[in-house]
Amino acid sequence: MYESHFNLQGNPFRSTTEPELIYESVELRDALAHFSYALENGEAFVLLTGEVGSGKTTAVLAFQEKLSSDVPVATVNYATLNPRELLQEVAIRFGVPVKSRDTKPHILARLEGFLKKQKAETGETALLVFDEAQLLKPAVLEEVRLLSNLELNGSRLLHVFLVGQPELDHRLRTPELRPLRQRISLRYELKPLGLEETRRYLTHRLVAVGRPRASEIFAAGAVEALRYLSHGLPREINVFAAQSMLNAYLEGSEHIETEHVQSAQSAFGFEGVADATRTDPEYAD
């Protein structure tokens, strides 16, 4: 609606994750470095945590874009699986045919056969990603740990990325999950963007749709307000920025000012996940 008003070629703050919209912040680059290290050094597990909207899924997708096409990748998003259903889902995601009557040993044998064949033919180790892993039951997480035992001639057949909210790290500290925690040698927590990174994030998104600088559209005070109210979480920055642009468009303004950002919160009662109760008007970073 507001794209033509601001001379944009598209919506810069849409929720999709096209490669051109991904901003490689310091946090994202550090996460990618952990992923790369794991694959290069044969690590079994990487734990990536962060608040809702901090960019965890974006980090995984950005990493997958950099992988060789020979690397098999499977992503599991379902949290209500039992151990057998987990194996079945993993096999299906890797393209391994399974039948509803197959037992766990049969599914595991087929999955192991597929992974060994891939390793022998391409030399690449498969990648298994669990998104929203904080919701997985302990029995399922134990099954994931057992999957990491699969090897061919002493070489690992599977890398596992456990991706979830901060409570995942807390859950892994429980005694029943201690064996899994001991297998996790790489951990990284995605933190919110600071004020300058927020400014660069906005600029990157705007450049992707035809505008060279955020300052041409967003006033300095608006950027500060966006960072403060969004807590520096990219998903919430997108929500506030898009609504702020709409507010400015409806007023016929060519620039987004602080009040447009403030009204994006007050008009809809938008509350973020980090701390929805703050009212300090100074927008301190």
C-alpha positions in Angstrom: 0.0 0.0 0.0 2.7 2.5 1.0 5.5 1.2 -1.3 4.8 3.7 -4.2 4.4 6.5 -1.7 8.0 6.0 -0.5 9.3 5.0 -4.0 9.9 1.4 -3.0 9.9 -1.6 -5.3 8.4 -3.8 -2.6 7.6 -4.2 1.1 11.0 -4.0 2.9 9.6 -5.4 6.2 7.7 -8.4 5.0 8.0 -11.4 7.2 9.5 -13.7 4.6 13.2 -14.6 4.5 14.3 -14.1 0.9 18.1 -14.0 0.8 18.3 -10.4 -0.3 16.4 -9.3 2.8 18.7 -11.1 5.3 21.0 -8.6 7.1 24.2 -10.2 8.3 24.5 -8.5 11.7 27.4 -9.2 14.0 25.1 -11.7 15.9 24.2 -13.5 12.7 27.8 -13.7 11.5 28.8 -15.2 14.8 26.1 -17.8 14.7 27.1 -18.7 11.1 30.7 -19.0 12.3 29.6 -21.5 15.0 27.7 -23.5 12.4 30.7 -23.6 10.0 33.1 -24.6 12.7 30.8 -27.5 13.7 30.7 -28.9 10.2 34.4 -28.4 9.5 35.4 -30.1 12.7 32.9 -32.9 12.8 31.0 -31.7 15.9 27.9 -33.6 16.7 25.7 -30.8 18.1 25.3 -27.0 18.0 22.9 -25.3 20.4 21.5 -22.0 19.1 19.2 -20.1 21.4 17.5 -16.7 21.3 14.3 -14.9 22.1 11.2 -15.2 19.9 12.0 -13.1 16.8 15.7 -12.8 17.4 16.6 -14.4 14.0 17.2 -18.0 14.8 15.4 -19.5 11.9 16.9 -16.8 9.6 20.4 -17.8 10.8 19.7 -21.4 9.9 18.3 -20.5 6.5 21.3 -18.2 5.8 23.7 -21.0 6.6 21.8 -23.5 4.4 22.2 -21.0 1.5 26.0 -21.3 1.9 26.1 -25.1 2.0 27.1 -27.3 -0.9 24.1 -28.9 -2.7 25.7 -32.3 -1.8 24.9 -31.8 1.9 21.5 -33.4 2.8 19.5 -31.1 5.1 16.4 -32.0 7.0 14.5 -29.6 9.3 12.0 -30.9 11.9 9.5 -28.3 13.2 7.0 -30.6 15.0 7.3 -30.6 18.8 4.6 -33.2 19.7 6.4 -36.3 18.3 7.1 -39.5 20.2 10.5 -41.3 19.6 9.2 -43.5 16.8 7.4 -40.6 15.1 10.6 -38.6 15.4 12.6 -41.2 13.4 9.8 -41.4 10.9 9.8 -37.6 10.4 13.5 -37.4 10.1 13.6 -40.2 7.5 10.8 -38.5 5.5 12.6 -35.1 5.6 15.7 -36.7 4.2 13.6 -38.4 1.5 13.9 -41.9 2.9 10.8 -43.9 2.2 9.0 -45.3 5.2 5.8 -47.2 5.8 3.3 -46.7 8.6 3.8 -50.2 9.8 7.6 -49.9 10.0 9.1 -50.4 13.4 11.8 -48.2 15.0 14.6 -50.6 14.1 13.4 -50.7 10.4 13.2 -47.0 10.1 16.6 -46.5 11.8 18.2 -49.1 9.5 16.8 -47.3 6.4 17.9 -43.9 7.7 21.4 -45.2 8.5 21.6 -46.8 5.1 20.7 -43.5 3.4 23.3 -41.5 5.5 26.0 -44.0 4.8 25.3 -44.0 1.1 25.4 -40.2 1.0 28.7 -40.1 3.0 30.3 -42.7 0.8 29.3 -41.0 -2.5 29.8 -37.3 -1.7 32.0 -37.3 1.4 29.4 -34.9 3.0 27.8 -35.3 6.4 24.1 -34.7 6.6 22.6 -31.9 8.7 19.5 -32.3 10.9 17.9 -29.1 12.3 15.3 -29.1 15.1 13.5 -25.8 15.3 11.5 -24.9 18.4 13.6 -27.6 20.1 12.6 -26.3 23.6 9.2 -28.0 23.1 10.6 -31.5 22.4 10.0 -34.1 25.2 13.0 -35.6 27.1 12.5 -39.0 25.5 12.6 -37.4 22.0 15.7 -35.5 22.9 17.3 -38.7 24.1 16.5 -40.3 20.7 18.2 -37.3 19.0 21.3 -38.0 21.1 21.3 -41.6 20.0 21.0 -40.6 16.4 24.3 -38.7 16.8 26.1 -42.0 17.4 25.7 -43.0 13.7 29.1 -43.3 12.0 30.9 -44.7 9.0 34.5 -45.8 9.4 34.8 -43.5 12.4 33.4 -40.5 10.6 30.1 -38.9 11.8 27.0 -39.3 9.7 25.0 -36.5 11.2 25.4 -33.0 12.5 22.5 -31.8 14.6 21.5 -28.2 15.2 19.2 -27.7 18.2 17.5 -24.3 17.8 15.1 -22.9 20.4 14.2 -20.2 22.9 16.4 -19.6 26.0 14.4 -22.2 28.1 16.0 -24.9 25.9 19.3 -24.2 27.5 17.7 -24.4 31.0 16.0 -27.7 30.1 19.3 -29.2 29.0 20.6 -28.6 32.5 18.2 -31.1 34.1 19.7 -34.4 35.2 17.7 -36.5 32.7 19.2 -34.6 29.8 22.8 -34.5 31.1 24.0 -37.1 28.6 22.8 -34.9 25.7 24.2 -31.7 27.2 27.6 -33.3 27.5 27.5 -34.0 23.7 26.9 -30.3 22.9 30.3 -28.7 22.4 29.2 -25.5 20.6 26.6 -23.0 22.0 25.6 -19.6 20.9 22.9 -17.2 22.0 21.5 -14.7 19.5 21.2 -11.3 21.3 19.1 -8.3 20.2 20.5 -5.6 17.9 21.9 -2.4 19.3 20.9 1.0 18.0 23.5 1.2 15.3 22.8 -2.3 14.1 19.1 -1.5 14.1 19.9 1.5 11.8 22.0 -0.8 9.5 19.2 -3.4 9.5 16.7 -0.8 8.3 19.1 0.5 5.7 19.8 -3.1 4.4 16.0 -3.8 4.1 15.4 -0.5 2.3 18.3 -0.9 -0.1 16.9 -4.3 -1.0 13.7 -2.6 -2.3 15.3 0.4 -4.0 16.2 3.0 -1.3 19.8 3.6 -0.5 19.7 4.9 3.1 17.4 4.6 6.1 17.9 8.2 6.9 16.0 9.2 3.8 12.9 7.7 5.3 13.4 7.2 9.0 14.3 10.2 11.2 17.0 9.6 13.8 14.4 9.7 16.6 12.2 7.2 14.8 15.1 4.7 14.6 15.8 5.2 18.4 12.1 4.6 19.1 12.0 1.5 16.9 15.0 0.0 18.6 13.7 0.7 22.1 10.1 -0.5 21.5 11.2 -3.6 19.5 13.9 -4.5 22.0 16.2 -4.9 19.0 14.5 -8.1 17.9 14.4 -8.2 14.1 10.9 -9.6 13.9 9.5 -6.9 16.1 11.5 -4.3 14.2 9.7 -5.4 11.1 6.3 -5.1 12.7 6.9 -1.7 14.1 8.7 -0.4 11.0 5.9 -1.6 8.6 3.2 -0.1 10.8 5.1 3.1 11.2 5.4 3.5 7.4 1.7 2.9 7.0 1.0 5.6 9.7 3.2 8.0 7.8 1.6 7.2 4.5 -1.9 7.7 5.9 -0.8 11.2 7.1 0.8 12.0 3.8 4.2 12.3 5.3 7.4 11.4 3.3 9.3 10.7 6.5 8.7 8.4 9.5 9.0 10.4 12.7 9.0 9.3 16.3 5.3 9.8 16.7 4.6 7.4 13.8 6.5 4.7 15.7 4.8 5.5 19.0 1.4 5.3 17.4 2.3 1.9 16.0 2.4 0.7 19.5 -0.4 2.7 21.1 -3.0 2.1 18.3 -2.7 -1.6 18.4 -1.4 -2.2 21.9 1.5 -4.1 20.5 3.6 -5.8 23.2 7.0 -7.4 22.6 8.4 -10.5 24.1 11.3 -9.1 26.0 9.7 -6.5 28.3 6.3 -5.1 27.3 6.0 -2.9 30.4 8.6 -0.2 29.8 7.4 3.4 29.4 10.6 5.4 29.5 10.3 8.0 26.7 14.1 8.5 26.3 14.6 5.4 24.2 18.0 4.7 25.8 20.0 2.0 24.0 
